[in-house]
Amino acid sequence: MKTITHQGSQLPALAFGTFRMQGEDCANAVKWALEIGYRNIDTAQRYENEQDVGSALEASPVPREEIFLTTKIGMANAASNDVLVSARESLDKLRTDYVDLLLLHWPVPEIPLSETLGAMAELQSEGKTRHIGVANFTVPMIEEAVDRLNIKLFTNQIEYHPLLRQKKLNECIFSHDMILSGHSPIATGRIVENDILKAIGSKYDKTPAQVAIRWQLEQDKVMPIPKSSRREIIAENFNVFDFSLDAGDMEDIEGLPKNDRGVRPPFEPDWDPNND
């Protein structure tokens, strides 16, 4: 298992996502992920599955301190007091005294960023979270948080895969001492039929999805977050540490279209230009 050392923490470079999983399906998926070897679990208030993740963590023989656990503040909870109350509710649902990483799930223009991040920093000072970060932030938003508000952010979690490569945003993330957390690493399934990734995978007896995940793992300070509720796919997504992509593979991937964004909610921000 590759690890990332960042801001005093060592965490597995491959995380397990739980988006669109609830109830027994979610609890079983997290249980299987831990059995397979994942030690980095990602959830969110908006997923409405923190209680299911928590039950799986509580039932697992894996000690809590061996798991890097992330949850996210929902958009409806971005006001200062709501951040504090909802985060404590999240801890109760997750059956833990702390999370390793607390993110603001999406930017909320109606509420000053200083208010939301200030409350998250308060939770950090109380030991309720070890690190704080953001998700789906653009370059100006990161610069406001880090340069103007002087908030130390751990990561920006963004859609990231071989079909969406955002050079300007990535450079901003790394220049501000953050890691890049990549959600939707197989482009919500669109990777599977890509001929270039199929050809690369055939060299290593790997699937296009495994190639896409491996592509992220080849990069420094990048953490992909694949998800599945099927045990065989959870295992397949984890089976990416026995091969490496060569320079030719990386060049072929670099030649793919880079603007295929799949996560487009009505409240998305004004994304950075991606024309480099």
N, C-alpha and C positions, 0 to 999 in steps of 0.2 A: 504494500500500500504506500503510495506516495503521500508525503505530508507537506504542509506549508507552515513555516514558522513566521509569525507575523504579530507584531505588537505584544510580545510576551506570551503568545499562545502557540501551541503546535496542534494543528488540526488536520484531519484527513483531507486530501485534495479532492476526493470524490464524495459528494453528498447524496442523500436519498430524499427526493421530493414527495410531497403528499397532496398536491393540488388535485381537487375533484375526487378525493377519496373520503368516505365517511363511514362511521359505524364499524361493523365487523370487517368489512373490506379493508378499511384503513388500518385497524388494529392488527389484522393478519399480515398486511403488507409490511408494516413496520417490524413486526415479529420476525418475518422471513428475512427482511433486510439485515437485521441484527444477527440472525443465525448465519447468513451468507458472509458477513464480514463488514458491513457498513458500520461506521462509528460516527457518522455525521448526518443528522436528521433535520429536515427543514419543514416547518409548518407555518401557519398564519392564523390570526383571528378570522380573517375573511374566509378561510377554508371551512370554518365551523367543524373542525375535527381535532382540536387540541385535546379534548377529553379522550378521544380514541388513541391518539399518539401517547398520551399520558398513561393510559391503561396498559399499552404495550410495553412502554418503558418500565413501568412498575413491575410487570410480570416477567421481564427479561432477567436472566442471570448476569447480564453484562452490567458492571457497576456504573452508576450514573456518571462518575468522574471520568470514565473512559469514553463518554459520548459528548460530542459537540452538538449542542441543541440550539436551533434558531427558531424564533417566532417573530411575527410582524404586527405592528400596530395598524389597525384598519383605518381607512380614511374617515370614517364616522367618529373615530376616537382621537383625532389629532389635536384637539384642544388640550391645554395643559392638564387640567384635572382629569379629563377623560383618559389621557395617556396613563396617568398614575393609577387610576382605578382599574382600567381595563387590563393593564399589564399585570397587576396583582391577581386579577381574575384568571388571566392566562396561566400564571404560575400554579394556581389552585387546580385548574383543569389538567395541566401537564404533570401535576403531582411532584413538583420539584420546588426547591427554595430559590432557584436562580436559573436563568438561561445563559448560555455562553454568548449569544448574539441577539440583540433586539434591533429590528429594522423598522423604519417608516415605510409601509408597503408601497404607497404611491404618493407623489407630491399633492398637497392640498392647498391650492392658491388662496383660498378664502381665509386661511389661518397662517399667521406669520411663522416662518420656519424657525425663528428664534424661540417661539413659544413651544413648539412641538419638540424640537431637539433639546431645548433647555430642560423639559420635563424628563426626557429620556436620559439626559446626563445626570439628573437627580437620582433616577433609578439606578444608574451605574454607580454613583457614589454610595448608594445604600447597599450595594452588593446584589441587587436583584438581577442585574445583567453584567457580564464581564466586559462586553463590548457593545457599542452602538453603531448603526450604519443606516444606509438608505437603500431604496430600490427604485428602479425606473426613473432615475434622476438624469437630467441633461447636464452638459458642461456648465452653463451659467448657474444651475442650482447647486452643483458641487462647489463651484467657486464661491458662491454666497455662503454656504455652510462652513467651508474650511477657511477661506481667506477673510471673509468679513466677520463671521460669527466666531471664528477660531475654535470650531468644534472638531475634535479628532474622530474621524470616521474610520471604521474598520473595512467597510466594503460598499460597493454599489452593486446590487443584484439587478442584472439586466438580461433581456433576451439576447442570447449569444450562441451562435452555431456557424457552421461553414457557409451558410447562405445569408448570414447577417453579420458582417464584420465592420465594426464602427471604429475606424482608426483614431479619429479625433477624440471620441469619447474615451476609448481605451487609454490613450496617452494621458488624458486628464486624470483618469482614475489612478494610474500608476505614479504620475508625477506628484500626486497628493498623498502618497504612502497608503494607498488602499489596495485591497485585492479585488479582483473581478469575480463575482459569483454569477455563473451563467445558467439562467433558467431556460427551459425549452431547448436543451442541447441537440435534440434530433428534429428541431423545427416542427414540433407537433405532428411528427410522422412524415413530413414531406421529404426528409432525408432518405427514407427507405428505398425510394424509387430512383434516386439519383445515379446516373450511369457512371460518373467519375468515381463516386464513393464506392459503388459496387465493384468497379475494377480494382481500386486500391484494396478493398477488403478481400478480394479473391487471392491476392498475393500472400495474405496472412491467414487465410481461412477464417475471416471475420466478416461480420455483417456491416452494412453501411452505418447503422446506428453505433456499432462499436468503434468504427473508424472516426465518426463525428465526436464521440466522447473522448477518444484517445487524442484527437487533434487538440482539444482543450487541455488535456493533461500534459501535452508536450510543451505547453507555454508556462512561463513562470507566473506565480501569483494569480492563477486562474483556477477556479473551482466549479466544475460542472455539476448540475443537479438534475440528473435523470429521474424519471418516475415511472412506476407501473404498479398495477395491483395484481399482476400475474407472477407467480413465483419464478417461473422459468425465464421471464424477461428481466426480472429483478437480478437474477443470477447472471444472465447474459450481459447486462449492463455493467456488472461488477467485474466481469472477466475481460479486463482490458489492460492488465498489467504484465502480460507475457509477450508483448510485441511493442515495437516503436515504429513510427512513421519516418521514412527517410526524406532527404531533401527534395527528391523528385515528387514524393507524395505531397509534401507541403506546398510545393510550387503548383502542382495540379489543383489543389484546393484553393490556392490564392487566385487562380484563374476563374473560379466559379462566380456567378452573380453574387453580389454582396448586400443587396437591399431587399431581400425577401423577408419582410417583417410579418410575423404571424399573429402576434398578440396585439390587438388593436381595440381596446375598450373605448367606450365613448368619452371617458375622462382622461385619455392619454395626454401627455404633455406635448408641447411643440418640439418634436424630436430634432436633434442636431442634424445639420446637413451631412450627408454621407456620400460625398462625391469624389473623395480623394482616390 
